[in-house]
Amino acid sequence: MSAAAAGADGLLRCPWALATEDYIAYHDTEWGRPVHGDDALYERLCLEAFQSGLSWLTILRRREGFRKAFSSFEIAAVAEFGPADAERLLADEGIIRNRAKIEATLANAKVLAGWEPGELDTLIWSHVPEEPGPAPVTTELVPAVTPESTALAKALKKAGIRFVGPTTAYALMQACGLVNDHLAACVSRDPA
């Protein structure tokens, strides 16, 4: 199934959203809606990195555990984490216990703590495509990488941000509303 499909409520949605109630709620209220603010974008950047190689549902269902473990993704607080915190995180069953991803999350906070307020927001949002593409009709028409996501990943890496490639950057762009990849027939394509 790759076209918009009706859920139990009869509304057409992107087909991936119909798998679970968790996905429906995320799809209907968050995915593709604009996200601003350095801490909010840092959270999404971290969660997309943790998702790499895993199902988004795995991350979504552990999101509160991630927030608790990483001080609600407040950059200034996470930047103060030290080696003992890294070991605590590696033992935390409420998150994904991947050493490379945890170390990247902590290192990225240290980098971002040195930035001016709003600088992460500005950097990410400077990669919005100049012209939005046509509304995709099927999921096969949704790209995994774009020139803008490649440029965003390159800019973040150049700034010292770790564990972000073009695919992760595009997932971030989708999740944070830089692009609108809701299918053309999806109820969330142009929410009221």
Backbone bond lengths (Angstrom), bond angles and torsions (degrees), N, CA, C in turn:
res aa  C-N    CA-C-N  psi(-1)  N-CA   C-N-CA  omega(-1)  CA-C   N-CA-C  phi
1 M - - - 1.451 - - 1.528 108.30 -
2 S 1.322 117.56 118.84 1.458 120.19 -177.78 1.523 113.03 -127.04
3 A 1.325 117.76 -7.89 1.463 121.40 177.47 1.527 108.63 -96.60
4 A 1.316 116.18 165.03 1.464 120.05 176.37 1.519 108.78 -55.83
5 A 1.324 115.82 142.10 1.462 120.71 -177.31 1.518 109.76 -134.68
6 A 1.315 115.24 154.97 1.468 120.92 -178.91 1.519 110.47 -82.08
7 G 1.316 114.13 135.58 1.457 120.16 174.55 1.519 109.65 -88.04
8 A 1.316 116.74 -173.80 1.468 122.01 -179.98 1.527 111.71 -59.90
9 D 1.336 115.97 -26.23 1.473 120.42 179.53 1.525 112.56 -86.68
10 G 1.341 116.95 0.00 1.457 121.68 178.36 1.517 114.54 86.04
11 L 1.331 118.22 -5.86 1.463 121.40 -179.11 1.529 110.48 -82.78
12 L 1.328 115.56 139.54 1.458 120.92 177.47 1.530 109.86 -78.14
13 R 1.327 115.38 133.46 1.464 121.12 179.10 1.517 109.09 -138.66
14 C 1.325 115.40 166.86 1.456 120.99 170.49 1.529 106.47 -58.13
15 P 1.340 118.18 135.90 1.463 119.59 -171.76 1.527 115.07 -60.69
16 W 1.330 117.89 -32.03 1.463 119.80 -179.67 1.516 111.97 -62.27
17 A 1.331 116.70 -26.74 1.460 120.89 -176.15 1.522 112.93 -72.76
18 L 1.306 117.25 -17.48 1.463 120.10 -174.00 1.523 113.92 -84.61
19 A 1.303 118.16 -3.30 1.467 121.60 -175.47 1.527 113.15 -66.43
20 T 1.327 117.68 -38.77 1.467 121.12 -177.90 1.527 109.55 -148.03
21 E 1.314 115.62 162.76 1.470 120.43 175.13 1.530 110.79 -62.86
22 D 1.333 116.48 -34.12 1.470 120.49 178.26 1.528 110.25 -59.74
23 Y 1.329 115.58 -45.51 1.460 119.84 179.37 1.524 111.27 -65.75
24 I 1.319 117.49 -41.66 1.472 120.01 -179.72 1.523 110.03 -59.00
25 A 1.327 116.72 -47.68 1.469 120.14 -180.00 1.526 111.28 -61.60
26 Y 1.332 117.17 -45.20 1.468 121.18 179.60 1.529 110.28 -62.84
27 H 1.315 116.29 -47.19 1.465 122.12 -179.96 1.523 111.69 -59.53
28 D 1.329 116.35 -46.78 1.465 120.96 -173.46 1.520 114.21 -75.84
29 T 1.327 117.76 -26.31 1.466 119.08 -172.83 1.521 114.82 -116.04
30 E 1.331 117.54 -14.39 1.457 117.62 -171.76 1.523 114.82 -133.75
31 W 1.323 118.25 -51.86 1.462 121.49 -172.12 1.522 110.92 -60.85
32 G 1.325 115.65 126.26 1.460 120.75 178.45 1.511 114.48 86.74
33 R 1.319 117.92 -1.12 1.461 120.74 178.31 1.531 108.27 -94.77
34 P 1.319 117.53 141.11 1.473 120.07 -175.91 1.528 113.90 -57.89
35 V 1.325 114.75 131.74 1.461 122.71 176.19 1.519 107.43 -118.11
36 H 1.313 115.66 128.49 1.465 121.28 176.82 1.522 109.29 -129.56
37 G 1.303 115.68 161.70 1.462 122.31 -179.90 1.516 109.71 104.73
38 D 1.315 115.40 133.89 1.461 120.33 -175.23 1.527 112.75 -59.80
39 D 1.343 118.15 -46.80 1.464 120.07 -178.89 1.525 111.14 -64.25
40 A 1.330 117.23 -42.97 1.468 120.62 179.75 1.527 110.88 -63.09
41 L 1.316 117.11 -41.16 1.465 120.32 178.93 1.528 111.56 -71.97
42 Y 1.333 116.65 -34.72 1.472 120.24 175.05 1.534 109.65 -61.50
43 E 1.326 117.24 -43.33 1.461 119.90 176.95 1.523 110.93 -57.51
44 R 1.327 116.91 -49.75 1.468 119.89 -178.21 1.523 111.26 -63.49
45 L 1.324 116.78 -39.84 1.467 121.13 177.68 1.533 110.26 -60.76
46 C 1.327 116.39 -44.87 1.465 120.67 179.49 1.525 111.41 -64.82
47 L 1.327 116.90 -46.44 1.459 120.13 -178.43 1.528 111.47 -63.62
48 E 1.334 116.90 -38.96 1.469 119.32 176.95 1.524 110.46 -64.14
49 A 1.321 117.60 -37.41 1.466 120.35 177.65 1.529 110.45 -66.79
50 F 1.327 117.27 -43.27 1.459 119.79 177.77 1.527 111.21 -63.62
51 Q 1.323 117.42 -30.74 1.461 121.48 -179.01 1.516 112.07 -70.09
52 S 1.298 118.60 -24.56 1.459 122.27 -176.03 1.527 110.46 -48.68
53 G 1.334 115.57 119.00 1.450 121.86 179.84 1.522 114.28 85.62
54 L 1.310 117.38 -0.12 1.464 121.72 -178.46 1.525 110.22 -126.52
55 S 1.300 116.09 171.97 1.461 122.05 174.08 1.526 109.31 -76.34
56 W 1.338 116.53 141.41 1.461 119.48 176.29 1.527 110.15 -62.32
57 L 1.323 117.69 -30.68 1.460 121.39 179.35 1.530 110.47 -60.79
58 T 1.322 117.17 -36.98 1.460 120.94 176.93 1.523 110.32 -58.92
59 I 1.315 116.76 -43.08 1.466 121.49 -179.86 1.528 110.01 -71.13
60 L 1.310 116.45 -46.44 1.461 121.49 -177.83 1.527 111.10 -57.32
61 R 1.306 116.86 -42.13 1.473 120.24 -178.66 1.524 112.76 -74.06
62 R 1.315 117.68 -15.32 1.469 121.21 177.35 1.525 111.85 -107.56
63 R 1.291 116.85 9.51 1.464 120.18 -173.53 1.524 112.79 -58.60
64 E 1.320 117.40 -43.36 1.471 118.88 178.88 1.522 110.84 -65.53
65 G 1.328 117.24 -35.36 1.455 120.54 175.37 1.523 111.35 -63.10
66 F 1.336 115.80 -41.29 1.469 119.98 175.86 1.525 110.71 -62.04
67 R 1.316 116.94 -45.03 1.468 120.14 -179.08 1.519 111.12 -61.05
68 K 1.323 116.36 -42.70 1.467 120.43 179.33 1.527 109.87 -65.12
69 A 1.310 116.90 -46.26 1.467 121.56 -176.68 1.522 112.80 -66.26
70 F 1.345 116.64 -34.10 1.465 121.18 -174.89 1.533 112.47 -110.73
71 S 1.336 117.03 36.78 1.471 122.20 173.72 1.523 112.71 47.53
72 S 1.330 115.50 48.15 1.475 122.20 179.66 1.522 112.66 56.58
73 F 1.320 116.13 23.74 1.465 122.89 179.62 1.525 112.70 58.55
74 E 1.322 116.29 33.56 1.464 120.05 172.67 1.526 106.44 -78.02
75 I 1.314 115.33 115.92 1.462 120.95 -173.92 1.523 111.51 -53.50
76 A 1.326 117.36 -47.33 1.468 120.59 -177.54 1.525 111.67 -60.50
77 A 1.322 117.39 -39.05 1.467 120.76 -179.53 1.526 110.99 -70.65
78 V 1.320 117.52 -45.80 1.467 120.71 -178.51 1.523 110.53 -66.97
79 A 1.317 117.34 -31.02 1.468 120.72 178.86 1.528 111.56 -63.22
80 E 1.321 117.17 -21.88 1.463 121.70 179.38 1.529 112.97 -86.32
81 F 1.331 117.91 -7.97 1.462 121.22 -179.95 1.523 109.19 -62.91
82 G 1.318 115.38 142.08 1.460 121.16 178.77 1.509 111.56 -121.55
83 P 1.336 117.02 -166.21 1.464 121.67 -178.04 1.538 113.60 -57.18
84 A 1.318 117.88 -37.64 1.470 120.12 179.21 1.524 110.55 -64.52
85 D 1.339 116.20 -37.11 1.467 119.73 177.29 1.524 110.81 -66.23
86 A 1.315 116.62 -39.93 1.466 120.15 178.61 1.527 110.04 -60.57
87 E 1.323 117.40 -42.24 1.463 120.67 178.28 1.526 110.91 -66.95
88 R 1.328 117.16 -39.75 1.468 121.48 176.28 1.525 110.31 -59.45
89 L 1.319 116.80 -43.73 1.467 121.57 -179.65 1.527 111.63 -65.30
90 L 1.318 116.56 -37.48 1.473 120.21 178.88 1.529 112.07 -65.19
91 A 1.325 116.77 -20.82 1.464 121.29 179.19 1.531 112.46 -99.40
92 D 1.312 117.86 -3.82 1.472 122.53 -174.71 1.530 110.62 -80.46
93 E 1.310 117.09 111.09 1.461 121.55 -178.63 1.528 112.42 -74.38
94 G 1.320 118.08 -7.32 1.463 121.68 179.61 1.518 113.80 -83.23
95 I 1.346 116.38 -5.23 1.466 120.85 -179.58 1.522 109.35 -128.92
96 I 1.311 116.38 -179.12 1.464 122.19 171.58 1.521 106.43 -84.80
97 R 1.315 116.68 120.97 1.461 121.07 -173.64 1.529 110.52 -95.49
98 N 1.320 114.45 71.68 1.460 121.90 -179.79 1.523 107.13 -113.36
99 R 1.319 116.12 115.40 1.470 120.54 -173.74 1.528 112.29 -56.26
100 A 1.327 117.93 -45.59 1.471 120.31 -177.27 1.533 110.99 -63.24
101 K 1.320 116.91 -40.02 1.469 120.44 -179.26 1.526 110.96 -71.11
102 I 1.328 116.49 -39.54 1.470 119.71 177.56 1.526 109.76 -64.74
103 E 1.318 117.20 -46.90 1.466 120.24 -179.96 1.527 111.43 -61.53
104 A 1.329 117.15 -38.50 1.465 119.93 177.55 1.525 110.93 -65.24
105 T 1.324 117.26 -40.86 1.469 120.91 179.22 1.525 110.80 -60.85
106 L 1.325 116.70 -43.17 1.469 120.34 179.50 1.532 111.20 -69.92
107 A 1.322 116.84 -43.69 1.467 120.49 179.79 1.529 110.71 -63.59
108 N 1.333 116.70 -39.99 1.464 120.08 179.90 1.522 111.28 -64.37
109 A 1.325 117.13 -37.74 1.469 119.71 177.49 1.523 110.56 -63.41
110 K 1.324 116.17 -40.23 1.471 119.39 179.20 1.532 110.82 -63.48
111 V 1.325 116.61 -39.67 1.467 120.27 177.12 1.525 109.79 -64.98
112 L 1.327 116.73 -50.07 1.466 121.22 -175.10 1.522 112.83 -67.48
113 A 1.322 117.34 -26.86 1.468 120.17 178.26 1.526 111.25 -62.76
114 G 1.322 117.33 -23.74 1.462 121.24 178.78 1.520 113.68 -87.56
115 W 1.309 117.65 -2.24 1.464 121.12 -179.48 1.525 110.76 -87.21
116 E 1.309 115.00 158.52 1.461 120.99 174.55 1.532 109.24 -69.67
117 P 1.335 117.96 148.29 1.465 119.52 176.09 1.539 110.62 -55.31
118 G 1.305 115.85 133.44 1.461 121.07 179.47 1.513 114.65 88.01
119 E 1.315 117.42 -6.94 1.469 120.21 -175.99 1.530 112.35 -68.46
120 L 1.343 118.03 -39.11 1.461 119.99 177.33 1.524 109.85 -66.13
121 D 1.316 116.52 -43.78 1.471 121.61 178.22 1.525 109.80 -57.25
122 T 1.318 116.33 -47.92 1.463 120.95 -179.03 1.529 111.68 -62.63
123 L 1.332 115.91 -43.73 1.468 119.42 -179.21 1.531 110.76 -62.19
124 I 1.327 116.29 -49.88 1.466 119.38 -178.21 1.524 110.65 -62.52
125 W 1.307 117.34 -49.53 1.467 120.79 -175.63 1.527 113.37 -71.31
126 S 1.332 117.60 -12.49 1.470 119.35 175.39 1.527 111.29 -74.19
127 H 1.333 117.48 -4.62 1.464 121.45 -178.69 1.527 113.47 -106.02
128 V 1.322 116.75 17.42 1.462 120.16 173.39 1.526 107.72 -65.78
129 P 1.319 117.58 133.31 1.471 119.06 178.08 1.535 110.83 -57.03
130 E 1.331 115.81 141.49 1.467 119.85 179.53 1.521 111.58 -61.57
131 E 1.315 115.65 -40.51 1.468 121.08 178.41 1.517 108.83 -122.19
132 P 1.324 117.80 121.89 1.466 117.35 176.79 1.525 110.42 -65.44
133 G 1.295 115.28 142.46 1.456 119.59 178.40 1.518 110.23 -74.58
134 P 1.315 116.80 171.27 1.462 119.67 177.79 1.525 110.03 -66.19
135 A 1.304 116.51 151.97 1.466 120.55 177.72 1.525 108.99 -62.50
136 P 1.321 117.63 125.06 1.460 118.60 179.72 1.532 110.87 -68.08
137 V 1.317 115.80 142.32 1.465 121.19 -179.66 1.526 110.22 -93.33
138 T 1.328 116.58 -29.81 1.462 122.12 177.78 1.520 108.91 -133.04
139 T 1.317 115.86 163.72 1.460 119.66 179.72 1.522 112.44 -66.65
140 E 1.334 117.11 -23.94 1.467 119.83 178.01 1.527 111.68 -64.98
141 L 1.314 117.57 -20.62 1.464 121.57 -179.17 1.535 112.57 -89.67
142 V 1.325 116.56 0.86 1.468 121.03 178.54 1.527 107.52 -92.87
143 P 1.337 117.84 120.51 1.465 119.62 -178.21 1.525 112.12 -73.79
144 A 1.310 116.21 161.52 1.462 122.13 172.92 1.526 110.57 -98.20
145 V 1.315 116.19 -23.17 1.468 123.64 -177.79 1.515 107.27 -145.06
146 T 1.323 115.96 143.78 1.460 121.77 175.15 1.531 108.54 -134.25
147 P 1.328 117.75 167.11 1.464 118.46 175.09 1.535 111.60 -57.79
148 E 1.332 116.39 -35.82 1.473 119.64 -179.86 1.528 111.35 -68.45
149 S 1.335 117.41 -39.08 1.473 118.74 179.66 1.529 110.26 -70.58
150 T 1.304 116.44 -33.86 1.464 120.18 176.44 1.524 109.84 -65.14
151 A 1.327 116.82 -43.05 1.468 120.94 178.59 1.529 110.79 -66.45
152 L 1.338 117.26 -39.15 1.469 120.63 179.15 1.528 110.06 -64.47
153 A 1.318 117.22 -46.38 1.463 120.40 178.67 1.527 110.74 -59.08
154 K 1.322 115.70 -42.65 1.468 120.39 179.57 1.531 110.85 -63.60
155 A 1.329 116.83 -42.88 1.475 120.76 -179.90 1.527 111.30 -65.73
156 L 1.328 116.73 -41.09 1.464 119.95 178.78 1.525 110.76 -65.93
157 K 1.335 116.99 -42.80 1.460 120.34 178.88 1.528 110.79 -63.74
158 K 1.323 116.50 -42.13 1.469 120.63 179.37 1.525 111.05 -61.09
159 A 1.347 115.66 -31.77 1.462 121.16 179.62 1.530 112.29 -82.39
160 G 1.337 116.85 -1.82 1.456 120.37 177.08 1.515 115.23 100.06
161 I 1.319 117.79 6.60 1.465 121.87 179.58 1.531 108.68 -82.04
162 R 1.321 115.47 131.91 1.459 121.72 -176.22 1.526 111.85 -104.11
163 F 1.319 115.04 159.81 1.464 125.23 173.35 1.522 112.66 63.73
164 V 1.315 115.79 42.92 1.466 119.72 175.40 1.530 108.79 -139.90
165 G 1.324 115.02 115.58 1.454 121.41 175.67 1.515 109.07 -111.71
166 P 1.314 117.44 -177.62 1.464 121.08 -177.54 1.540 114.42 -59.72
167 T 1.333 117.56 -35.31 1.469 119.70 179.76 1.520 110.48 -71.63
168 T 1.323 116.91 -43.83 1.467 120.69 177.07 1.522 109.89 -63.34
169 A 1.326 116.93 -40.22 1.465 120.71 178.63 1.527 110.69 -63.07
170 Y 1.338 117.12 -38.85 1.468 118.56 179.36 1.523 110.98 -69.29
171 A 1.325 117.46 -39.28 1.464 119.98 176.46 1.529 109.98 -60.60
172 L 1.324 116.80 -39.05 1.473 121.20 175.81 1.527 110.44 -62.61
173 M 1.327 116.22 -44.00 1.467 120.34 179.68 1.532 111.15 -61.58
174 Q 1.323 116.57 -39.85 1.467 120.60 177.80 1.527 110.50 -65.93
175 A 1.313 116.31 -49.88 1.457 121.40 -175.48 1.523 112.37 -63.53
176 C 1.330 116.34 -34.90 1.469 121.22 -174.06 1.522 113.86 -97.65
177 G 1.322 117.66 8.08 1.455 120.88 172.75 1.514 116.43 81.36
178 L 1.323 118.38 14.17 1.461 119.43 175.65 1.520 110.33 -71.01
179 V 1.317 115.66 -28.07 1.457 123.05 173.61 1.528 107.02 -129.92
180 N 1.308 116.14 157.02 1.464 121.03 178.36 1.521 108.01 -115.01
181 D 1.322 115.74 99.39 1.460 120.41 -179.27 1.522 112.83 -104.37
182 H 1.336 117.18 16.06 1.469 118.40 169.25 1.522 106.20 -63.51
183 L 1.313 115.86 139.12 1.452 119.50 -179.48 1.539 110.72 -64.19
184 A 1.312 115.67 155.68 1.468 121.74 -174.84 1.521 112.73 -53.53
185 A 1.328 117.92 -37.88 1.469 121.22 -176.98 1.528 112.89 -90.23
186 C 1.319 117.43 -1.31 1.467 121.71 -176.14 1.528 111.72 -70.02
187 V 1.318 116.19 138.33 1.461 121.98 179.69 1.540 111.21 -60.49
188 S 1.328 117.68 -26.00 1.465 121.04 -179.17 1.515 114.12 -92.18
189 R 1.327 117.23 2.76 1.468 120.07 -179.55 1.529 110.76 -57.52
190 D 1.280 116.72 -49.73 1.468 121.61 178.41 1.526 108.11 -132.25
191 P 1.379 116.64 75.07 1.456 119.02 -176.92 1.519 111.80 -62.46
192 A 1.316 114.64 147.43 1.480 120.10 -179.36 1.494 111.47 -73.82
